[in-house]
Amino acid sequence: MSKRLFSFAITDDDEPEYFGALMEENNIEYYIVPGSVFGFSKPSFWIKDDDDFLTAKKLFTAHEEKYAQIAREKYQQQTGYNPDADTNEKMAFWLQFVMNRPKSVLAVIIGFGLIIWYFSLFFEMFTAK
């Protein structure tokens, strides 16, 4: 009977490919179940044989930190983010990030405005007039 090794929520194809290649190197059969269209279930990585599950789990735990480092470096190369930078460099990065996404920033501001407006209406119901 198959067992689920791990689920991945928001990821590109790098993570399943990386661990799939790792399982193939160790002759462990696996398959990947895609998530649902509406997000009710997450994509999952399954091991076909129960006997291979413990070995696969050990491999996954041993290589999990290595993959995290690879993904972190890839993100830093793509975005230019440096976690070791000083405060001024981090502020410049975030300002650039915000300036490149004006629609997202506007949506967040409107969202917060609507929440504040809703709460003011809600609490206004309980004030004595």
Secondary structure, DSSP 8 states (H G I E B T S, - for coil): --EEEEE-SS--THHHHHHHHHHHHTT--EEEE---TTSSS--EEEES-HHHHHHHHHHHHHHHHHHHHHHHHHHHHHH---TTS-HHHHHHHHHHHHHT-HHHHHHHHHHHHHHHHHHHHHHHTTS--
